[in-house]
Amino acid sequence: MTGKAGVAAVLGGVRAVGPTMTGRPRISLATVVLDCPDAHVLADFCRQLLGWEVKAGEPDWVLLACPDGGTGLSFQSEPGYQTPVWPERPEEQQKMLHLDLRVDDLDEAEAYAIAAGARRATFPSEDDVRVFLDPAGHPFCFFLH
């Protein structure tokens, strides 16, 4: 997996420093990594969608940072990546995770996401939730605050 050393360096290298009072080492979430066919393409889509900035990059890995701080998103190119099927079906590639994104206006957010390269999922959405697929096929949901 590329990018692991880059995450530690870019995000300040939070490391287990020793056991805490409970005997558990200090562990913190540095980033969530989305596998995809092209890390730079998917990172650019998410950069546009979320308004985040590229914090670091390598040929097959990109880290986006939230301007408000907190956990970032990373993207890693995987030559054997298979697009997940949504909704899930037996014997087909399953999703590993999806992103839930809060929005103020579903129609406005949908138009923006589609203009950036998303497509609306065929799965029926609810009144206050809409499901989309990013350019690599990962599902993500918009929901109202």
DSSP file (Angstrom, degrees, kcal/mol; ACC not computed):
  #  RESIDUE AA STRUCTURE BP1 BP2  ACC     N-H-->O    O-->H-N    N-H-->O    O-->H-N    TCO  KAPPA ALPHA  PHI   PSI    X-CA   Y-CA   Z-CA
    1    1 A M    >         0   0    0      0, 0.0     3,-0.6     0, 0.0     2,-0.1   0.000 360.0 360.0 360.0 121.5    0.0    0.0    0.0
    2    2 A T  T 3   +     0   0    0      1,-0.2    56,-0.0    75,-0.2     0, 0.0  -0.462 360.0  37.9 -81.2 159.2    1.5    3.3   -1.0
    3    3 A G  T 3> S+     0   0    0     -2,-0.1     4,-2.4    58,-0.1    -1,-0.2   0.246  73.2 113.6  92.9 -13.9    1.1    6.4    1.0
    4    4 A K  H <> S+     0   0    0     -3,-0.6     4,-1.8     1,-0.2     5,-0.2   0.931  84.3  43.3 -60.8 -45.9    1.2    5.0    4.5
    5    5 A A  H  > S+     0   0    0      1,-0.2     4,-2.2     2,-0.2    -1,-0.2   0.891 112.6  55.3 -65.2 -37.3    4.5    6.8    5.3
    6    6 A G  H  > S+     0   0    0      1,-0.2     4,-2.8     2,-0.2     5,-0.3   0.878 104.3  53.2 -62.7 -38.9    3.1    9.9    3.6
    7    7 A V  H  X S+     0   0    0     -4,-2.4     4,-2.8     2,-0.2     6,-0.4   0.946 110.0  47.1 -61.5 -48.8    0.0    9.9    5.9
    8    8 A A  H  <>S+     0   0    0     -4,-1.8     5,-2.6     1,-0.2    -2,-0.2   0.907 116.1  44.7 -60.9 -42.6    2.1    9.8    9.0
    9    9 A A  H ><5S+     0   0    0     -4,-2.2     3,-0.8     3,-0.2    -1,-0.2   0.927 117.7  42.8 -68.3 -45.0    4.4   12.6    7.9
   10   10 A V  H 3<5S+     0   0    0     -4,-2.8    -2,-0.2     1,-0.2    -1,-0.2   0.877 115.9  46.7 -71.9 -38.2    1.7   14.9    6.5
   11   11 A L  T 3<5S-     0   0    0     -4,-2.8     3,-0.3    -5,-0.3    -1,-0.2   0.251 126.1 -92.0 -92.2  14.5   -0.7   14.4    9.4
   12   12 A G  T < 5 -     0   0    0     -3,-0.8    -3,-0.2    -4,-0.2    -4,-0.1   0.509  55.5 -93.5  93.4   3.8    1.8   14.9   12.1
   13   13 A G      < -     0   0    0     -5,-2.6     2,-0.3    -6,-0.4    -1,-0.2   0.889  46.0-162.2  60.1  45.8    2.8   11.3   12.6
   14   14 A V        +     0   0    0     -3,-0.3     2,-0.3    -6,-0.1    -1,-0.2  -0.467  21.2 177.8 -60.9 122.0    0.5   10.4   15.5
   15   15 A R        -     0   0    0     -2,-0.3     2,-0.5    12,-0.1    11,-0.1  -0.880  40.9 -93.5-127.8 156.0    2.0    7.3   16.8
   16   16 A A        -     0   0    0     -2,-0.3    11,-0.1     1,-0.2    -2,-0.0  -0.613  39.8-175.6 -66.6 120.6    1.3    4.9   19.7
   17   17 A V        -     0   0    0     -2,-0.5    -1,-0.2     1,-0.5    -3,-0.0   0.513  55.7 -59.0-100.4  -7.7    3.6    6.3   22.4
   18   18 A G  S    S-     0   0    0      8,-0.1     8,-0.8    -3,-0.0    -1,-0.5  -0.761  77.6 -43.1 144.6 169.8    2.9    3.7   25.0
   19   19 A P  B     -A   25   0A   0      0, 0.0     2,-0.1     0, 0.0     5,-0.1  -0.269  51.9-135.7 -64.3 147.4    0.1    2.2   26.9
   20   20 A T    >   -     0   0    0      4,-1.9     3,-2.0     1,-0.0     6,-0.0  -0.253  44.2 -80.5 -85.4-175.6   -2.6    4.4   28.3
   21   21 A M  T 3  S+     0   0    0      1,-0.3    -1,-0.0     2,-0.1     0, 0.0   0.790 133.8  53.3 -58.5 -27.5   -4.0    4.0   31.8
   22   22 A T  T 3  S-     0   0    0      2,-0.2    -1,-0.3     1,-0.0     0, 0.0   0.456 119.1-109.2 -88.6  -0.4   -6.2    1.2   30.5
   23   23 A G  S <  S+     0   0    0     -3,-2.0    -2,-0.1     1,-0.3    -1,-0.0   0.455  81.5 124.3  86.5   0.0   -3.3   -0.7   28.9
   24   24 A R        -     0   0    0     -5,-0.1    -4,-1.9    -6,-0.0    -1,-0.3  -0.806  63.2-121.3 -94.7 132.2   -4.5    0.2   25.4
   25   25 A P  B     -A   19   0A   0      0, 0.0     2,-0.4     0, 0.0    -9,-0.1  -0.318  37.5 -92.7 -66.6 155.6   -1.9    2.0   23.1
   26   26 A R        +     0   0    0     -8,-0.8     2,-0.4   -11,-0.1    -8,-0.1  -0.569  54.1 172.9 -70.1 122.8   -2.9    5.4   21.8
   27   27 A I        +     0   0    0     -2,-0.4     2,-0.3   -11,-0.1   -12,-0.1  -1.000   5.0 176.8-134.2 132.1   -4.5    4.8   18.4
   28   28 A S        -     0   0    0     -2,-0.4     2,-0.5   -14,-0.2   -12,-0.0  -0.978  35.5-106.5-137.1 151.9   -6.1    7.5   16.3
   29   29 A L        +     0   0    0     -2,-0.3     3,-0.1     1,-0.2    -2,-0.0  -0.644  32.8 177.1 -78.1 121.4   -7.7    7.6   12.9
   30   30 A A        -     0   0    0     -2,-0.5    42,-1.2     1,-0.4     2,-0.3   0.855  61.0 -26.9 -91.6 -42.3   -5.4    9.4   10.4
   31   31 A T  E     -b   72   0B   0     40,-0.2     2,-0.5     2,-0.0    -1,-0.4  -0.980  51.3-117.4-165.1 162.1   -7.4    9.0    7.2
   32   32 A V  E     -b   73   0B   0     40,-1.4    42,-3.2    -2,-0.3     2,-0.5  -0.964  32.8-147.6-108.5 129.3   -9.9    6.9    5.3
   33   33 A V  E     -b   74   0B   0     -2,-0.5     2,-0.6    40,-0.2    42,-0.2  -0.866   7.6-161.2-106.1 126.6   -8.5    5.4    2.1
   34   34 A L  E     -b   75   0B   0     40,-2.8    42,-2.2    -2,-0.5     2,-0.2  -0.923  13.9-142.4-104.0 120.4  -10.7    4.8   -0.9
   35   35 A D  E     +b   76   0B   0     -2,-0.6    42,-0.2    40,-0.2     3,-0.0  -0.533  35.3 151.7 -75.8 149.5   -9.3    2.3   -3.5
   36   36 A C  E     -b   77   0B   0     40,-1.9    42,-2.6    -2,-0.2     3,-0.3  -0.966  57.8 -98.3-166.7 169.6  -10.0    3.2   -7.1
   37   37 A P  S    S+     0   0    0      0, 0.0     2,-0.3     0, 0.0    40,-0.1   0.834 113.6  20.5 -71.5 -30.2   -8.6    2.8  -10.6
   38   38 A D     >  -     0   0    0      1,-0.1     4,-2.1    39,-0.1     3,-0.3  -0.882  63.9-163.3-143.6 106.2   -6.9    6.3  -10.6
   39   39 A A  H  > S+     0   0    0     -2,-0.3     4,-2.4    -3,-0.3     5,-0.2   0.857  91.4  51.8 -58.0 -39.4   -6.2    8.1   -7.3
   40   40 A H  H  > S+     0   0    0     19,-0.3     4,-2.0     2,-0.2    -1,-0.2   0.870 108.7  49.8 -71.3 -36.0   -5.8   11.5   -8.9
   41   41 A V  H  > S+     0   0    0     -3,-0.3     4,-2.0     2,-0.2    -2,-0.2   0.951 115.7  41.9 -66.0 -49.0   -9.1   11.4  -10.8
   42   42 A L  H  X S+     0   0    0     -4,-2.1     4,-2.4     1,-0.2     5,-0.2   0.889 113.5  52.8 -68.4 -38.1  -11.1   10.4   -7.8
   43   43 A A  H  X S+     0   0    0     -4,-2.4     4,-2.6    -5,-0.3    -1,-0.2   0.897 108.6  50.9 -62.6 -39.5   -9.3   12.8   -5.5
   44   44 A D  H  X S+     0   0    0     -4,-2.0     4,-2.3     2,-0.2    -2,-0.2   0.906 109.4  50.6 -65.5 -40.6  -10.0   15.7   -7.9
   45   45 A F  H  X S+     0   0    0     -4,-2.0     4,-2.7     1,-0.2    -2,-0.2   0.955 114.6  43.0 -58.8 -50.7  -13.7   14.8   -8.0
   46   46 A C  H  X S+     0   0    0     -4,-2.4     4,-2.8     1,-0.2     6,-0.5   0.844 110.0  57.2 -67.4 -33.4  -13.8   14.8   -4.2
   47   47 A R  H  X S+     0   0    0     -4,-2.6     4,-1.9    -5,-0.2     5,-0.5   0.934 112.3  41.7 -60.2 -45.9  -11.8   18.0   -4.0
   48   48 A Q  H  < S+     0   0    0     -4,-2.3    -2,-0.2     2,-0.2    -1,-0.2   0.928 116.7  48.3 -65.6 -45.6  -14.4   19.7   -6.1
   49   49 A L  H  < S+     0   0    0     -4,-2.7    -2,-0.2     1,-0.2    -3,-0.2   0.915 124.7  27.5 -63.6 -46.1  -17.3   18.1   -4.3
   50   50 A L  H  < S-     0   0    0     -4,-2.8    -1,-0.2    -5,-0.2    -2,-0.2   0.659  97.7-125.6 -94.2 -18.3  -16.2   18.9   -0.8
   51   51 A G     <  +     0   0    0     -4,-1.9    -3,-0.2    -5,-0.4    -4,-0.1   0.723  60.6 145.5  76.7  21.1  -14.0   22.0   -1.4
   52   52 A W        -     0   0    0     -5,-0.5     2,-0.3    -6,-0.5    -1,-0.2  -0.418  44.3-121.4 -87.5 167.1  -11.1   20.3    0.4
   53   53 A E  E     -C   65   0B   0     12,-1.4    12,-2.5    -2,-0.1     2,-0.5  -0.801  22.4-106.7-110.5 150.7   -7.4   20.8   -0.6
   54   54 A V  E     -C   64   0B   0     -2,-0.3    10,-0.3    10,-0.2     3,-0.1  -0.641  34.0-179.9 -72.2 124.1   -4.8   18.3   -1.7
   55   55 A K  E     -     0   0B   0      8,-3.0     2,-0.3    -2,-0.5     9,-0.2   0.778  64.0 -10.3 -95.9 -34.3   -2.4   17.9    1.3
   56   56 A A  E     -C   63   0B   0      7,-1.3     7,-2.9     2,-0.0    -1,-0.4  -0.983  62.1-171.9-160.9 158.3    0.0   15.4   -0.2
   57   57 A G  E     -C   62   0B   0     -2,-0.3     5,-0.2     5,-0.2   -54,-0.0  -0.993  10.6-176.9-158.4 152.1    0.3   13.1   -3.2
   58   58 A E  E >   -C   61   0B   0      3,-3.5     3,-1.1    -2,-0.3    -2,-0.0  -0.799  54.8 -85.4-132.8 174.0    2.3   10.4   -4.8
   59   59 A P  T 3  S+     0   0    0      0, 0.0   -19,-0.3     0, 0.0   -20,-0.1   0.847 128.4  21.5 -55.8 -34.5    1.9    8.8   -8.2
   60   60 A D  T 3  S+     0   0    0    -21,-0.1    17,-2.5     1,-0.1     2,-0.3   0.143 122.4  56.3-120.2  19.8   -0.7    6.3   -6.9
   61   61 A W  E <   -CD  58  76B   0     -3,-1.1    -3,-3.5    15,-0.2     2,-0.3  -0.986  51.8-177.7-155.2 139.6   -1.9    8.0   -3.8
   62   62 A V  E     -CD  57  75B   0     13,-2.0    13,-2.5    -2,-0.3     2,-0.5  -0.998  11.6-153.8-139.2 140.3   -3.5   11.4   -2.8
   63   63 A L  E     -CD  56  74B   0     -7,-2.9    -8,-3.0    -2,-0.3    -7,-1.3  -0.969   7.0-162.8-115.2 127.0   -4.5   12.8    0.6
   64   64 A L  E     -CD  54  73B   0      9,-3.6     9,-1.7    -2,-0.5     2,-0.4  -0.880   9.3-152.2-103.4 141.4   -7.2   15.5    0.9
   65   65 A A  E     -C   53   0B   0    -12,-2.5   -12,-1.4    -2,-0.4     7,-0.1  -0.929  15.8-124.1-115.6 138.1   -7.5   17.5    4.1
   66   66 A C    >   -     0   0    0     -2,-0.4     3,-2.0     4,-0.3   -14,-0.1  -0.637  18.1-137.3 -74.0 130.1  -10.6   19.1    5.5
   67   67 A P  T 3  S+     0   0    0      0, 0.0    -1,-0.1     0, 0.0     3,-0.1   0.743 104.6  55.3 -64.1 -20.6  -10.0   22.8    6.0
   68   68 A D  T 3  S-     0   0    0      1,-0.4     2,-0.1     0, 0.0    -2,-0.0   0.408 116.1-115.8 -88.6   1.6  -11.8   22.6    9.4
   69   69 A G    <   +     0   0    0     -3,-2.0    -1,-0.4     1,-0.1     2,-0.1  -0.398  67.3 101.3  90.9-174.0   -9.4   19.9   10.6
   70   70 A G  S    S-     0   0    0     -2,-0.1    -4,-0.3    -3,-0.1    -1,-0.1  -0.420  78.6  -9.9  92.0-169.7  -10.3   16.3   11.4
   71   71 A T        -     0   0    0     -2,-0.1   -40,-0.2    -6,-0.1   -41,-0.1  -0.388  65.4-150.1 -68.9 135.8   -9.9   13.1    9.5
   72   72 A G  E     -b   31   0B   0    -42,-1.2   -40,-1.4    -2,-0.1     2,-0.4  -0.277  12.2-115.9 -93.1-176.4   -8.9   13.4    5.8
   73   73 A L  E     -bD  32  64B   0     -9,-1.7    -9,-3.6   -42,-0.2     2,-0.3  -0.987  25.3-165.7-122.7 134.5   -9.7   11.3    2.8
   74   74 A S  E     -bD  33  63B   0    -42,-3.2   -40,-2.8    -2,-0.4     2,-0.4  -0.856   5.8-153.4-117.3 156.6   -7.0    9.4    0.9
   75   75 A F  E     -bD  34  62B   0    -13,-2.5   -13,-2.0    -2,-0.3     2,-0.5  -0.997   8.7-168.8-132.4 131.9   -7.3    7.8   -2.5
   76   76 A Q  E     -bD  35  61B   0    -42,-2.2   -40,-1.9    -2,-0.4     2,-0.3  -0.981  20.6-129.3-128.3 124.8   -5.1    4.9   -3.7
   77   77 A S  E     -b   36   0B   0    -17,-2.5   -75,-0.2    -2,-0.5   -39,-0.1  -0.537  25.5-173.9 -69.9 131.8   -4.8    3.5   -7.2
   78   78 A E    >   -     0   0    0    -42,-2.6     3,-1.8    -2,-0.3    -2,-0.0  -0.978  20.0-151.8-129.4 117.4   -5.3   -0.2   -7.3
   79   79 A P  T 3  S+     0   0    0      0, 0.0    -1,-0.1     0, 0.0    -2,-0.0   0.811  98.4  46.8 -59.6 -30.5   -4.7   -2.0  -10.7
   80   80 A G  T 3  S+     0   0    0    -44,-0.1     0, 0.0     2,-0.1     0, 0.0   0.219  80.6 145.8 -96.2  15.6   -7.2   -4.8   -9.8
   81   81 A Y    <   -     0   0    0     -3,-1.8     2,-0.4   -45,-0.2   -45,-0.0  -0.249  31.3-161.7 -56.7 134.7  -10.0   -2.4   -8.6
   82   82 A Q        -     0   0    0    -46,-0.0    -2,-0.1    55,-0.0    -1,-0.1  -0.985  22.5-117.6-119.4 129.7  -13.5   -3.6   -9.3
   83   83 A T        -     0   0    0     -2,-0.4    10,-0.2     1,-0.1    54,-0.1  -0.418  32.8-120.4 -64.4 131.7  -16.4   -1.2   -9.2
   84   84 A P        -     0   0    0      0, 0.0     2,-0.4     0, 0.0    10,-0.2  -0.375  20.7-121.9 -71.6 155.1  -18.9   -2.1   -6.5
   85   85 A V        -     0   0    0      8,-2.6    10,-0.3     4,-0.1     4,-0.1  -0.833  28.3-131.1 -97.1 133.6  -22.5   -2.8   -7.5
   86   86 A W  S    S+     0   0    0     -2,-0.4    36,-0.3     1,-0.1     2,-0.2  -0.996  93.6  32.5-133.2 128.0  -25.2   -0.7   -5.9
   87   87 A P  S    S-     0   0    0      0, 0.0    -1,-0.1     0, 0.0    35,-0.0   0.601 112.2-111.2 -66.8 158.7  -27.6   -1.8   -4.6
   88   88 A E        -     0   0    0     -2,-0.2    -2,-0.1    -4,-0.0     6,-0.1  -0.252  36.3-171.1 -63.9 144.9  -25.6   -4.8   -3.6
   89   89 A R    >   -     0   0    0      4,-0.2     3,-1.6    -4,-0.1    -4,-0.1  -0.986  32.0 -95.1-135.0 144.8  -26.4   -8.1   -5.2
   90   90 A P  T 3  S+     0   0    0      0, 0.0     3,-0.1     0, 0.0     0, 0.0  -0.239 108.5  18.2 -56.5 147.0  -25.1  -11.6   -4.3
   91   91 A E  T 3  S+     0   0    0      1,-0.2     2,-0.3     0, 0.0     3,-0.0   0.553 106.6 102.2  69.0   9.7  -22.1  -12.8   -6.2
   92   92 A E  S <  S-     0   0    0     -3,-1.6    -1,-0.2    -7,-0.1     2,-0.1  -0.806  88.9 -75.9-118.1 162.9  -21.2   -9.2   -7.3
   93   93 A Q        -     0   0    0     -2,-0.3    -8,-2.6   -10,-0.2     2,-0.2  -0.377  52.6-146.5 -59.2 125.2  -18.5   -6.8   -6.0
   94   94 A Q        -     0   0    0    -10,-0.2     2,-0.2    -2,-0.1    -8,-0.1  -0.629  14.2-111.7 -93.3 151.4  -19.7   -5.4   -2.7
   95   95 A K        -     0   0    0    -10,-0.3     3,-0.1    -2,-0.2    -1,-0.1  -0.506  16.1-155.6 -74.5 152.5  -19.0   -2.0   -1.4
   96   96 A M  S    S-     0   0    0      1,-0.4     2,-0.3    -2,-0.2    -1,-0.1   0.728  71.2 -20.4 -98.2 -30.2  -16.7   -1.7    1.6
   97   97 A L        -     0   0    0     42,-0.1    -1,-0.4     2,-0.0     2,-0.3  -0.963  57.1-149.1-163.2 168.3  -18.0    1.6    2.8
   98   98 A H        -     0   0    0     -2,-0.3     2,-0.4    -3,-0.1    42,-0.2  -0.979  21.4-116.3-145.4 159.4  -19.8    4.7    1.7
   99   99 A L  E     -e  140   0C   0     40,-0.9    42,-2.9    -2,-0.3     2,-0.5  -0.804  15.0-154.3 -98.4 133.9  -19.7    8.4    2.6
  100  100 A D  E     -e  141   0C   0     -2,-0.4     2,-0.5    40,-0.2    42,-0.2  -0.946  17.7-169.2-103.1 122.4  -22.7   10.2    4.1
  101  101 A L  E     -e  142   0C   0     40,-3.3    42,-2.1    -2,-0.5     2,-0.2  -0.959  15.4-135.8-120.9 124.6  -22.5   13.9    3.4
  102  102 A R  E     +e  143   0C   0     -2,-0.5     2,-0.3    40,-0.2    42,-0.2  -0.548  28.2 178.5 -76.5 139.6  -24.7   16.5    5.0
  103  103 A V  E     -e  144   0C   0     40,-2.4    42,-1.5    -2,-0.2     3,-0.2  -0.950  33.7-142.9-137.5 159.1  -26.2   19.2    2.7
  104  104 A D  S    S+     0   0    0     -2,-0.3     2,-0.4     1,-0.3    -1,-0.1   0.774  95.2  26.0 -87.9 -31.0  -28.5   22.2    3.1
  105  105 A D     >  -     0   0    0      1,-0.1     4,-2.5    38,-0.1    -1,-0.3  -0.953  62.8-160.7-140.5 114.2  -30.3   21.7   -0.2
  106  106 A L  H  > S+     0   0    0     -2,-0.4     4,-2.6     1,-0.2     5,-0.2   0.901  93.2  49.5 -63.7 -42.6  -30.6   18.3   -1.9
  107  107 A D  H  > S+     0   0    0      2,-0.2     4,-2.3     1,-0.2    -1,-0.2   0.929 113.7  45.5 -64.4 -44.7  -31.4   19.7   -5.4
  108  108 A E  H  > S+     0   0    0      2,-0.2     4,-2.1     1,-0.2    -2,-0.2   0.925 114.7  47.7 -64.0 -44.8  -28.5   22.1   -5.4
  109  109 A A  H  X S+     0   0    0     -4,-2.5     4,-2.6     1,-0.2    -2,-0.2   0.889 111.0  52.0 -64.6 -39.1  -26.1   19.5   -4.0
  110  110 A E  H  X S+     0   0    0     -4,-2.6     4,-2.6    -5,-0.2     5,-0.2   0.943 109.6  48.1 -62.5 -48.0  -27.2   17.0   -6.6
  111  111 A A  H  X S+     0   0    0     -4,-2.3     4,-2.2     1,-0.2    -1,-0.2   0.905 113.8  48.0 -59.5 -42.0  -26.7   19.4   -9.5
  112  112 A Y  H  X S+     0   0    0     -4,-2.1     4,-1.6     2,-0.2    -1,-0.2   0.926 111.9  48.6 -65.3 -45.5  -23.3   20.2   -8.2
  113  113 A A  H  X>S+     0   0    0     -4,-2.6     5,-2.7     1,-0.2     4,-0.7   0.906 112.3  48.2 -63.2 -42.5  -22.2   16.6   -7.8
  114  114 A I  H ><5S+     0   0    0     -4,-2.6     3,-0.9     1,-0.2    -1,-0.2   0.906 109.7  52.2 -66.0 -40.9  -23.4   15.6  -11.2
  115  115 A A  H 3<5S+     0   0    0     -4,-2.2    -1,-0.2    -5,-0.2    -2,-0.2   0.833 108.3  53.0 -62.6 -30.9  -21.6   18.5  -12.8
  116  116 A A  H 3<5S-     0   0    0     -4,-1.6    -1,-0.2    -5,-0.1    -2,-0.2   0.608 134.4 -85.2 -80.6 -12.3  -18.4   17.4  -11.0
  117  117 A G  T <<5S+     0   0    0     -3,-0.9    -3,-0.2    -4,-0.7    -2,-0.1   0.427  85.0 127.8 125.6  -0.2  -18.8   13.8  -12.4
  118  118 A A      < -     0   0    0     -5,-2.7     2,-0.4    -6,-0.1    -1,-0.3  -0.342  41.7-149.5 -77.7 165.6  -21.1   11.9  -10.1
  119  119 A R  E     -F  133   0C   0     14,-2.0    14,-2.9    -2,-0.1     2,-0.2  -0.993  22.8-108.0-134.0 146.9  -24.1   10.0  -11.3
  120  120 A R  E     -F  132   0C   0     -2,-0.4    12,-0.3    12,-0.2     2,-0.1  -0.511  37.1-119.3 -72.4 135.4  -27.4    9.4   -9.5
  121  121 A A        -     0   0    0     10,-2.3    10,-0.2    -2,-0.2     4,-0.1  -0.416  10.2-131.1 -72.2 150.6  -27.8    5.8   -8.3
  122  122 A T  S    S+     0   0    0    -36,-0.3    -1,-0.1    -2,-0.1     3,-0.1   0.654  79.1 106.8 -76.7 -14.6  -30.8    3.8   -9.7
  123  123 A F  S    S-     0   0    0    -37,-0.1     8,-0.3     1,-0.1    -2,-0.1  -0.448  87.7-101.2 -63.0 132.3  -31.6    2.8   -6.2
  124  124 A P        -     0   0    0      0, 0.0     2,-0.2     0, 0.0    -1,-0.1  -0.333  38.4-144.3 -61.6 133.4  -34.7    4.7   -5.0
  125  125 A S        -     0   0    0     -4,-0.1     5,-0.2     1,-0.1     2,-0.1  -0.522  11.0-120.6 -91.1 163.0  -33.8    7.6   -2.7
  126  126 A E  B >   -G  129   0C   0      3,-0.9     3,-0.8    -2,-0.2    -1,-0.1  -0.450  35.0 -95.3 -94.1 174.4  -35.9    8.8    0.2
  127  127 A D  T 3  S+     0   0    0      1,-0.2    -1,-0.1    -2,-0.1    -2,-0.0   0.845 125.3  28.7 -59.4 -34.7  -37.3   12.3    0.6
  128  128 A D  T 3  S+     0   0    0      1,-0.1    16,-1.5    15,-0.0     2,-0.4   0.276 118.5  59.8-113.2  10.9  -34.4   13.4    2.7
  129  129 A V  E <   -GH 126 143C   0     -3,-0.8    -3,-0.9    14,-0.2     2,-0.4  -1.000  55.3-172.3-140.2 136.9  -31.6   11.2    1.3
  130  130 A R  E     - H   0 142C   0     12,-2.3    12,-2.7    -2,-0.4     2,-0.4  -0.996  14.3-144.9-130.2 138.4  -30.2   10.8   -2.2
  131  131 A V  E     + H   0 141C   0     -2,-0.4   -10,-2.3    -8,-0.3     2,-0.3  -0.855  22.2 173.3-107.0 135.3  -27.7    8.2   -3.3
  132  132 A F  E     -FH 120 140C   0      8,-3.1     8,-2.3    -2,-0.4     2,-0.4  -0.831  25.7-130.6-131.1 167.7  -25.0    8.8   -6.0
  133  133 A L  E     -FH 119 139C   0    -14,-2.9   -14,-2.0    -2,-0.3     5,-0.1  -0.988  20.7-137.2-120.8 133.2  -22.0    7.1   -7.4
  134  134 A D    >   -     0   0    0      4,-2.5     3,-2.3    -2,-0.4   -16,-0.1  -0.243  42.7 -85.8 -77.7 175.9  -18.6    8.7   -7.7
  135  135 A P  T 3  S+     0   0    0      0, 0.0    -1,-0.1     0, 0.0   -93,-0.1   0.734 132.0  49.3 -59.1 -22.0  -16.5    8.4  -10.9
  136  136 A A  T 3  S-     0   0    0      2,-0.1   -94,-0.0   -94,-0.1  -101,-0.0   0.409 123.1-104.1 -95.1   1.4  -15.0    5.1   -9.5
  137  137 A G  S <  S+     0   0    0     -3,-2.3  -101,-0.0     1,-0.3   -19,-0.0   0.464  70.1 145.9  93.3   2.1  -18.4    3.7   -8.7
  138  138 A H        -     0   0    0     -5,-0.1    -4,-2.5   -55,-0.1    -1,-0.3  -0.564  47.7-126.4 -70.3 131.3  -18.3    4.2   -4.8
  139  139 A P  E     + H   0 133C   0      0, 0.0   -40,-0.9     0, 0.0     2,-0.3  -0.518  32.1 176.5 -74.0 147.3  -21.8    5.0   -3.5
  140  140 A F  E     -eH  99 132C   0     -8,-2.3    -8,-3.1   -42,-0.2     2,-0.4  -0.981  16.5-140.0-146.4 154.3  -22.2    8.1   -1.4
  141  141 A C  E     -eH 100 131C   0    -42,-2.9   -40,-3.3    -2,-0.3     2,-0.5  -0.914   2.5-153.8-119.8 139.1  -25.3    9.7    0.1
  142  142 A F  E     +eH 101 130C   0    -12,-2.7   -12,-2.3    -2,-0.4     2,-0.3  -0.921  23.5 175.7-100.7 135.8  -26.4   13.3    0.5
  143  143 A F  E     -eH 102 129C   0    -42,-2.1   -40,-2.4    -2,-0.5   -14,-0.2  -0.990  32.1-102.7-140.3 152.7  -28.8   13.9    3.4
  144  144 A L  E      e  103   0C   0    -16,-1.5   -40,-0.2    -2,-0.3   -16,-0.0  -0.401 360.0 360.0 -73.8 146.0  -30.3   17.1    4.9
  145  145 A H              0   0    0    -42,-1.5    -1,-0.2    -2,-0.1   -41,-0.1   0.512 360.0 360.0 -50.4 360.0  -28.9   18.6    8.1
